[in-house]
Amino acid sequence: MIDLKTASKIAIEFVQSIYPDNTDLQVEEIETTEDGKYWLITIGMYDLTGIKGTLAALAPKPRKYKAVQINKEDGLVQSMKIRKV
C-alpha cells in the first residue's frame, strides 16, 4: 500500500509526462475515494496554451487542474480528469 506522499509524487510525475513543457506543477488537493481504494490527487499548473512572445509571457497565466486517481495498493494511475474549480 502506498502512502499519500508517494501517491502525490506519482501524480506529479504522471502529469509531467503528459505536459513536459509545464514545470510548475503543484499538489492542490488530496482525498480518498469513499471505498478507500484510491487516492484522488488534484494537480494544479499554469495554462500555457497560446502563450508566445515576451509580452505574452509576462501576462498573468490562468491555472488549470487535473484530478489523478491512483490505486492505493499498487500505485498505478487509474485515470486523469479535468478538475473544474
N, CA, C and O atoms as CSV, one atom per row, in Angstrom:
chain,resi,resn,atom,element,x,y,z
A,1,MET,N,N,0.852,-1.181,0.000
A,1,MET,CA,C,0.000,0.000,0.000
A,1,MET,C,C,0.895,1.241,0.000
A,1,MET,O,O,1.886,1.309,0.727
A,2,ILE,N,N,0.527,2.217,-0.828
A,2,ILE,CA,C,1.344,3.430,-0.908
A,2,ILE,C,C,0.732,4.543,-0.058
A,2,ILE,O,O,-0.487,4.651,0.080
A,3,ASP,N,N,1.616,5.363,0.504
A,3,ASP,CA,C,1.147,6.483,1.333
A,3,ASP,C,C,0.874,7.693,0.442
A,3,ASP,O,O,1.147,7.672,-0.758
A,4,LEU,N,N,0.335,8.738,1.047
A,4,LEU,CA,C,-0.074,9.899,0.249
A,4,LEU,C,C,1.105,10.670,-0.333
A,4,LEU,O,O,0.968,11.280,-1.394
A,5,LYS,N,N,2.260,10.660,0.332
A,5,LYS,CA,C,3.429,11.347,-0.247
A,5,LYS,C,C,3.882,10.650,-1.524
A,5,LYS,O,O,4.218,11.302,-2.512
A,6,THR,N,N,3.889,9.337,-1.494
A,6,THR,CA,C,4.273,8.570,-2.680
A,6,THR,C,C,3.249,8.767,-3.790
A,6,THR,O,O,3.615,8.945,-4.952
A,7,ALA,N,N,1.969,8.736,-3.435
A,7,ALA,CA,C,0.905,8.943,-4.423
A,7,ALA,C,C,1.011,10.334,-5.047
A,7,ALA,O,O,0.801,10.486,-6.250
A,8,SER,N,N,1.331,11.339,-4.252
A,8,SER,CA,C,1.493,12.700,-4.771
A,8,SER,C,C,2.638,12.769,-5.773
A,8,SER,O,O,2.522,13.415,-6.815
A,9,LYS,N,N,3.727,12.110,-5.460
A,9,LYS,CA,C,4.872,12.088,-6.363
A,9,LYS,C,C,4.510,11.388,-7.679
A,9,LYS,O,O,4.884,11.850,-8.757
A,10,ILE,N,N,3.785,10.279,-7.580
A,10,ILE,CA,C,3.348,9.555,-8.776
A,10,ILE,C,C,2.453,10.448,-9.626
A,10,ILE,O,O,2.603,10.490,-10.847
A,11,ALA,N,N,1.522,11.165,-8.992
A,11,ALA,CA,C,0.596,12.034,-9.718
A,11,ALA,C,C,1.345,13.141,-10.452
A,11,ALA,O,O,1.073,13.404,-11.623
A,12,ILE,N,N,2.281,13.786,-9.772
A,12,ILE,CA,C,3.056,14.858,-10.404
A,12,ILE,C,C,3.869,14.320,-11.572
A,12,ILE,O,O,3.896,14.934,-12.638
A,13,GLU,N,N,4.529,13.188,-11.389
A,13,GLU,CA,C,5.334,12.611,-12.464
A,13,GLU,C,C,4.459,12.220,-13.662
A,13,GLU,O,O,4.868,12.376,-14.813
A,14,PHE,N,N,3.266,11.715,-13.384
A,14,PHE,CA,C,2.356,11.330,-14.463
A,14,PHE,C,C,1.916,12.551,-15.267
A,14,PHE,O,O,1.985,12.544,-16.496
A,15,VAL,N,N,1.466,13.594,-14.579
A,15,VAL,CA,C,1.026,14.808,-15.269
A,15,VAL,C,C,2.205,15.439,-16.020
A,15,VAL,O,O,2.036,15.920,-17.141
A,16,GLN,N,N,3.383,15.440,-15.417
A,16,GLN,CA,C,4.578,15.992,-16.066
A,16,GLN,C,C,4.909,15.227,-17.344
A,16,GLN,O,O,5.381,15.821,-18.314
A,17,SER,N,N,4.667,13.922,-17.357
A,17,SER,CA,C,4.961,13.137,-18.564
A,17,SER,C,C,4.023,13.509,-19.714
A,17,SER,O,O,4.383,13.363,-20.882
A,18,ILE,N,N,2.831,13.985,-19.388
A,18,ILE,CA,C,1.872,14.375,-20.412
A,18,ILE,C,C,2.059,15.835,-20.826
A,18,ILE,O,O,1.845,16.188,-21.985
A,19,TYR,N,N,2.459,16.681,-19.871
A,19,TYR,CA,C,2.693,18.114,-20.117
A,19,TYR,C,C,4.158,18.446,-19.818
A,19,TYR,O,O,4.441,19.128,-18.832
A,20,PRO,N,N,5.089,17.980,-20.646
A,20,PRO,CA,C,6.509,18.149,-20.327
A,20,PRO,C,C,6.994,19.599,-20.305
A,20,PRO,O,O,8.004,19.896,-19.667
A,21,ASP,N,N,6.292,20.508,-20.992
A,21,ASP,CA,C,6.720,21.911,-21.007
A,21,ASP,C,C,6.289,22.663,-19.757
A,21,ASP,O,O,6.767,23.769,-19.505
A,22,ASN,N,N,5.403,22.085,-18.984
A,22,ASN,CA,C,4.883,22.756,-17.798
A,22,ASN,C,C,5.661,22.270,-16.574
A,22,ASN,O,O,5.504,21.129,-16.139
A,23,THR,N,N,6.488,23.138,-16.033
A,23,THR,CA,C,7.347,22.755,-14.914
A,23,THR,C,C,6.821,23.231,-13.569
A,23,THR,O,O,7.434,22.949,-12.539
A,24,ASP,N,N,5.702,23.945,-13.553
A,24,ASP,CA,C,5.180,24.492,-12.305
A,24,ASP,C,C,3.951,23.704,-11.838
A,24,ASP,O,O,2.850,24.249,-11.760
A,25,LEU,N,N,4.148,22.428,-11.531
A,25,LEU,CA,C,3.064,21.579,-11.060
A,25,LEU,C,C,3.036,21.595,-9.537
A,25,LEU,O,O,4.075,21.532,-8.880
A,26,GLN,N,N,1.827,21.680,-8.990
A,26,GLN,CA,C,1.674,21.696,-7.531
A,26,GLN,C,C,0.529,20.798,-7.123
A,26,GLN,O,O,-0.493,20.727,-7.806
A,27,VAL,N,N,0.703,20.112,-6.005
A,27,VAL,CA,C,-0.397,19.349,-5.424
A,27,VAL,C,C,-1.345,20.356,-4.784
A,27,VAL,O,O,-0.930,21.167,-3.956
A,28,GLU,N,N,-2.613,20.301,-5.168
A,28,GLU,CA,C,-3.613,21.238,-4.669
A,28,GLU,C,C,-4.538,20.579,-3.638
A,28,GLU,O,O,-4.857,21.182,-2.614
A,29,GLU,N,N,-4.967,19.339,-3.912
A,29,GLU,CA,C,-5.892,18.632,-3.020
A,29,GLU,C,C,-5.549,17.148,-3.001
A,29,GLU,O,O,-5.066,16.588,-3.985
A,30,ILE,N,N,-5.815,16.526,-1.850
A,30,ILE,CA,C,-5.647,15.078,-1.712
A,30,ILE,C,C,-6.848,14.550,-0.950
A,30,ILE,O,O,-7.227,15.088,0.090
A,31,GLU,N,N,-7.442,13.489,-1.480
A,31,GLU,CA,C,-8.538,12.831,-0.787
A,31,GLU,C,C,-8.550,11.356,-1.182
A,31,GLU,O,O,-7.824,10.938,-2.084
A,32,THR,N,N,-9.374,10.584,-0.504
A,32,THR,CA,C,-9.541,9.184,-0.870
A,32,THR,C,C,-10.966,8.966,-1.345
A,32,THR,O,O,-11.872,9.730,-1.012
A,33,THR,N,N,-11.147,7.918,-2.125
A,33,THR,CA,C,-12.490,7.575,-2.558
A,33,THR,C,C,-13.269,7.031,-1.365
A,33,THR,O,O,-12.685,6.650,-0.351
A,34,GLU,N,N,-14.588,6.998,-1.496
A,34,GLU,CA,C,-15.429,6.535,-0.391
A,34,GLU,C,C,-15.121,5.095,-0.003
A,34,GLU,O,O,-15.222,4.734,1.170
A,35,ASP,N,N,-14.746,4.272,-0.976
A,35,ASP,CA,C,-14.428,2.880,-0.663
A,35,ASP,C,C,-13.002,2.708,-0.137
A,35,ASP,O,O,-12.620,1.612,0.274
A,36,GLY,N,N,-12.207,3.796,-0.148
A,36,GLY,CA,C,-10.854,3.757,0.398
A,36,GLY,C,C,-9.825,3.075,-0.473
A,36,GLY,O,O,-8.713,2.820,-0.009
A,37,LYS,N,N,-10.149,2.768,-1.715
A,37,LYS,CA,C,-9.228,2.034,-2.591
A,37,LYS,C,C,-8.291,2.932,-3.391
A,37,LYS,O,O,-7.260,2.471,-3.879
A,38,TYR,N,N,-8.646,4.223,-3.529
A,38,TYR,CA,C,-7.885,5.102,-4.412
A,38,TYR,C,C,-7.577,6.438,-3.759
A,38,TYR,O,O,-8.347,6.946,-2.944
A,39,TRP,N,N,-6.429,6.996,-4.137
A,39,TRP,CA,C,-6.110,8.384,-3.825
A,39,TRP,C,C,-6.642,9.229,-4.972
A,39,TRP,O,O,-6.495,8.853,-6.135
A,40,LEU,N,N,-7.257,10.361,-4.663
A,40,LEU,CA,C,-7.655,11.341,-5.660
A,40,LEU,C,C,-6.815,12.586,-5.409
A,40,LEU,O,O,-6.987,13.269,-4.400
A,41,ILE,N,N,-5.918,12.869,-6.323
A,41,ILE,CA,C,-4.963,13.958,-6.135
A,41,ILE,C,C,-5.157,14.987,-7.242
A,41,ILE,O,O,-5.079,14.665,-8.428
A,42,THR,N,N,-5.410,16.224,-6.838
A,42,THR,CA,C,-5.569,17.311,-7.798
A,42,THR,C,C,-4.235,18.023,-7.966
A,42,THR,O,O,-3.624,18.469,-6.994
A,43,ILE,N,N,-3.797,18.122,-9.212
A,43,ILE,CA,C,-2.544,18.794,-9.558
A,43,ILE,C,C,-2.895,20.089,-10.295
A,43,ILE,O,O,-3.651,20.074,-11.266
A,44,GLY,N,N,-2.346,21.195,-9.828
A,44,GLY,CA,C,-2.547,22.486,-10.473
A,44,GLY,C,C,-1.331,22.871,-11.281
A,44,GLY,O,O,-0.200,22.541,-10.925
A,45,MET,N,N,-1.574,23.581,-12.386
A,45,MET,CA,C,-0.487,24.042,-13.242
A,45,MET,C,C,-0.948,25.274,-14.000
A,45,MET,O,O,-2.146,25.537,-14.108
A,46,TYR,N,N,-0.003,26.018,-14.518
A,46,TYR,CA,C,-0.356,27.157,-15.352
A,46,TYR,C,C,-0.786,26.669,-16.723
A,46,TYR,O,O,-0.215,25.724,-17.267
A,47,ASP,N,N,-1.795,27.322,-17.273
A,47,ASP,CA,C,-2.264,27.002,-18.616
A,47,ASP,C,C,-1.391,27.770,-19.603
A,47,ASP,O,O,-1.534,28.983,-19.752
A,48,LEU,N,N,-0.502,27.071,-20.267
A,48,LEU,CA,C,0.447,27.699,-21.187
A,48,LEU,C,C,-0.060,27.730,-22.625
A,48,LEU,O,O,0.682,28.104,-23.533
A,49,THR,N,N,-1.300,27.346,-22.840
A,49,THR,CA,C,-1.880,27.311,-24.174
A,49,THR,C,C,-1.875,28.701,-24.805
A,49,THR,O,O,-2.425,29.648,-24.243
A,50,GLY,N,N,-1.255,28.813,-25.964
A,50,GLY,CA,C,-1.284,30.057,-26.720
A,50,GLY,C,C,-0.349,31.145,-26.228
A,50,GLY,O,O,-0.363,32.245,-26.780
A,51,ILE,N,N,0.464,30.884,-25.210
A,51,ILE,CA,C,1.376,31.912,-24.697
A,51,ILE,C,C,2.661,31.880,-25.515
A,51,ILE,O,O,3.415,30.908,-25.495
A,52,LYS,N,N,2.885,32.989,-26.243
A,52,LYS,CA,C,4.095,33.097,-27.073
A,52,LYS,C,C,4.594,34.524,-27.006
A,52,LYS,O,O,3.810,35.455,-26.825
A,53,GLY,N,N,5.869,34.695,-27.148
A,53,GLY,CA,C,6.460,36.024,-27.173
A,53,GLY,C,C,6.711,36.570,-25.771
A,53,GLY,O,O,6.188,36.057,-24.782
A,54,THR,N,N,7.517,37.612,-25.712
A,54,THR,CA,C,7.941,38.193,-24.443
A,54,THR,C,C,6.795,38.811,-23.666
A,54,THR,O,O,6.653,38.537,-22.474
A,55,LEU,N,N,5.973,39.637,-24.297
A,55,LEU,CA,C,4.874,40.296,-23.588
A,55,LEU,C,C,3.828,39.298,-23.116
A,55,LEU,O,O,3.302,39.430,-22.010
A,56,ALA,N,N,3.525,38.322,-23.920
A,56,ALA,CA,C,2.543,37.309,-23.528
A,56,ALA,C,C,3.050,36.507,-22.330
A,56,ALA,O,O,2.269,36.114,-21.464
A,57,ALA,N,N,4.342,36.271,-22.287
A,57,ALA,CA,C,4.918,35.503,-21.180
A,57,ALA,C,C,4.807,36.265,-19.859
A,57,ALA,O,O,4.794,35.653,-18.791
A,58,LEU,N,N,4.726,37.600,-19.924
A,58,LEU,CA,C,4.618,38.407,-18.708
A,58,LEU,C,C,3.178,38.546,-18.218
A,58,LEU,O,O,2.951,38.934,-17.072
A,59,ALA,N,N,2.221,38.240,-19.056
A,59,ALA,CA,C,0.803,38.365,-18.684
A,59,ALA,C,C,0.435,37.298,-17.655
A,59,ALA,O,O,1.026,36.219,-17.639
A,60,PRO,N,N,-0.537,37.598,-16.800
A,60,PRO,CA,C,-0.978,36.585,-15.830
A,60,PRO,C,C,-1.476,35.340,-16.553
A,60,PRO,O,O,-2.198,35.426,-17.546
A,61,LYS,N,N,-1.083,34.196,-16.043
A,61,LYS,CA,C,-1.462,32.940,-16.665
A,61,LYS,C,C,-2.538,32.263,-15.821
A,61,LYS,O,O,-2.377,32.123,-14.609
A,62,PRO,N,N,-3.627,31.846,-16.449
A,62,PRO,CA,C,-4.646,31.130,-15.689
A,62,PRO,C,C,-4.125,29.743,-15.287
A,62,PRO,O,O,-3.205,29.204,-15.902
A,63,ARG,N,N,-4.736,29.186,-14.246
A,63,ARG,CA,C,-4.343,27.853,-13.816
A,63,ARG,C,C,-5.390,26.855,-14.284
A,63,ARG,O,O,-6.569,27.178,-14.432
A,64,LYS,N,N,-4.926,25.641,-14.512
A,64,LYS,CA,C,-5.840,24.544,-14.792
A,64,LYS,C,C,-5.484,23.407,-13.841
A,64,LYS,O,O,-4.393,23.366,-13.273
A,65,TYR,N,N,-6.422,22.495,-13.684
A,65,TYR,CA,C,-6.287,21.454,-12.668
A,65,TYR,C,C,-6.612,20.089,-13.258
A,65,TYR,O,O,-7.526,19.944,-14.069
A,66,LYS,N,N,-5.853,19.107,-12.839
A,66,LYS,CA,C,-6.071,17.726,-13.252
A,66,LYS,C,C,-6.257,16.874,-12.003
A,66,LYS,O,O,-5.481,16.966,-11.052
A,67,ALA,N,N,-7.304,16.038,-12.020
A,67,ALA,CA,C,-7.566,15.119,-10.917
A,67,ALA,C,C,-7.042,13.750,-11.325
A,67,ALA,O,O,-7.495,13.170,-12.312
A,68,VAL,N,N,-6.090,13.242,-10.562
A,68,VAL,CA,C,-5.453,11.967,-10.869
A,68,VAL,C,C,-5.904,10.940,-9.829
A,68,VAL,O,O,-5.804,11.175,-8.625
A,69,GLN,N,N,-6.399,9.807,-10.309
A,69,GLN,CA,C,-6.833,8.727,-9.419
A,69,GLN,C,C,-5.763,7.646,-9.423
A,69,GLN,O,O,-5.383,7.133,-10.476
A,70,ILE,N,N,-5.281,7.304,-8.221
A,70,ILE,CA,C,-4.183,6.350,-8.078
A,70,ILE,C,C,-4.616,5.208,-7.163
A,70,ILE,O,O,-5.166,5.439,-6.086
A,71,ASN,N,N,-4.365,3.981,-7.600
A,71,ASN,CA,C,-4.677,2.798,-6.808
A,71,ASN,C,C,-3.768,2.755,-5.580
A,71,ASN,O,O,-2.546,2.825,-5.707
A,72,LYS,N,N,-4.364,2.641,-4.397
A,72,LYS,CA,C,-3.575,2.633,-3.157
A,72,LYS,C,C,-2.738,1.370,-2.999
A,72,LYS,O,O,-1.699,1.401,-2.339
A,73,GLU,N,N,-3.163,0.276,-3.583
A,73,GLU,CA,C,-2.438,-0.986,-3.435
A,73,GLU,C,C,-1.155,-1.032,-4.251
A,73,GLU,O,O,-0.096,-1.378,-3.727
A,74,ASP,N,N,-1.246,-0.683,-5.546
A,74,ASP,CA,C,-0.084,-0.857,-6.418
A,74,ASP,C,C,0.504,0.445,-6.959
A,74,ASP,O,O,1.543,0.416,-7.619
A,75,GLY,N,N,-0.144,1.598,-6.692
A,75,GLY,CA,C,0.386,2.878,-7.133
A,75,GLY,C,C,0.181,3.183,-8.601
A,75,GLY,O,O,0.772,4.129,-9.124
A,76,LEU,N,N,-0.651,2.397,-9.281
A,76,LEU,CA,C,-0.895,2.638,-10.699
A,76,LEU,C,C,-1.940,3.734,-10.886
A,76,LEU,O,O,-2.935,3.797,-10.164
A,77,VAL,N,N,-1.692,4.589,-11.865
A,77,VAL,CA,C,-2.642,5.646,-12.196
A,77,VAL,C,C,-3.825,4.999,-12.904
A,77,VAL,O,O,-3.658,4.292,-13.898
A,78,GLN,N,N,-5.016,5.250,-12.381
A,78,GLN,CA,C,-6.238,4.693,-12.959
A,78,GLN,C,C,-6.893,5.663,-13.941
A,78,GLN,O,O,-7.475,5.248,-14.942
A,79,SER,N,N,-6.791,6.964,-13.641
A,79,SER,CA,C,-7.398,7.940,-14.528
A,79,SER,C,C,-6.845,9.338,-14.242
A,79,SER,O,O,-6.267,9.606,-13.188
A,80,MET,N,N,-7.049,10.212,-15.225
A,80,MET,CA,C,-6.756,11.631,-15.055
A,80,MET,C,C,-7.909,12.378,-15.716
A,80,MET,O,O,-8.242,12.125,-16.874
A,81,LYS,N,N,-8.515,13.300,-14.971
A,81,LYS,CA,C,-9.648,14.050,-15.483
A,81,LYS,C,C,-9.416,15.546,-15.264
A,81,LYS,O,O,-8.606,15.958,-14.433
A,82,ILE,N,N,-10.145,16.333,-16.029
A,82,ILE,CA,C,-10.133,17.782,-15.832
A,82,ILE,C,C,-10.865,18.071,-14.526
A,82,ILE,O,O,-11.964,17.565,-14.302
A,83,ARG,N,N,-10.265,18.872,-13.680
A,83,ARG,CA,C,-10.884,19.256,-12.419
A,83,ARG,C,C,-11.285,20.713,-12.543
A,83,ARG,O,O,-10.426,21.590,-12.630
A,84,LYS,N,N,-12.580,20.976,-12.553
A,84,LYS,CA,C,-13.067,22.355,-12.661
A,84,LYS,C,C,-13.240,22.931,-11.269
A,84,LYS,O,O,-13.722,22.263,-10.354
A,85,VAL,N,N,-12.833,24.197,-11.130
A,85,VAL,CA,C,-12.993,24.886,-9.844
A,85,VAL,C,C,-13.829,26.133,-10.024
A,85,VAL,O,O,-14.078,26.853,-9.057
